[in-house]
Amino acid sequence: MSVDPRSGKDRRHHISEKAIQSAVANAVKKAKIPKHATVHTLRHSFATHLLLNGINLREIQELLGHKNINTMMIYTHVVRNMSNQPKSPLDILMQKDKK
């Protein structure tokens, strides 16, 4: 929500996909992340963390907007290959803030 400068009313403004992609690309560059990372990378990370935290695959399918459950099967392979359950970087930051 933000104030519309023309009317002065609070309104919801949408951002284009291109603007989000550019923002992520700039953040990756600014953070000097050596690997290729995109908005799609964030979707995969989001889905993987949800699955690791016990969220049902069908619910994740709904959240990501996939029509076919077979599209989601990649996440089960990723999770199965992980020996230690990683914590989300945001969860780690939140734990530090609580100390």
N, C-alpha and C positions, 0 to 999 in steps of 0.2 A: 504494500500500500504506500502511496505517496500522494502529495498534494499536486493536483493538476494546476500548472501555472496560469492557464487561461481562465479556469472557472473558480479556482480556489478550493475545490471540493476534493475530499480524499477519494482516490480511485485506485484500482488495481491496474498496473501497467505491465504489459508482457514484454519479454525480451526475446529477440530473435535467436534462432539456433546458431547462426553465424557469430553473434556477439558472445554467446556462451563459449563456443569453440575457441574464439580468439582470446577470451579471458583465461581459459584453461591453458592454452598454448603459451601465453605470456607468463602465467604463474609457473609453469614447468621450466621455462627459460630463466626466469628470475631466480627460481630456487636451484638452478643449475643441476637439475635432475638429468643424469646422463642417458637414461632410457627413454624410448618413445612412449609418451603418455598422452591420452586424449580423453574426451568426455566418455567415450566407450570404455576406456580403461576404468573409469570411476564406476560405471554400471557393473562391470565384472567384479570389482572389489566389493561394491555394495551387496551384490547377490551372494558372493562367497561368504562375507561376514554374516549375512542373515542366516545362511544355511548352517554355518558353524555354530550359530547361537540357537539352533533348534527350530528355526522357522520352517514351516511346511513348504515343500517345493511348489505346490500349487499356489500358495499365497505369494511366493516370490514371482511365479509366472504371471500372476495377476498384476503385481506391482510394476513389473517391467513391461507389461503389455504384450507378452509373447502369446501367440495363438496356439502353438503346438508345444506340448510338453517335451517332445524330443529335443527342441532347441535348448531346453533347460538342463539336459543330461550332462552337458559339459561341466557344470558346476559340481555335480556329484563326483565326477572323475577327479577334479581339482582337489576337492575336500578329502577324498579317499587317499590321495597321494601326499597329503600333509601329515607329517609325523607328529608335530606339535601344533596345537591350536594357537594361531597367532591372535594377538589382541589388536583391535583397531587403534590406529595412532590417536584418534580422538579420545578413546577410552583411557589410554595411557596418560594423555594430558589431563583429563578430568581427575584421574587418581592422584596426580601430582598436585593439582590445585586443592584437593581435599586435605592434603597433609600439612 
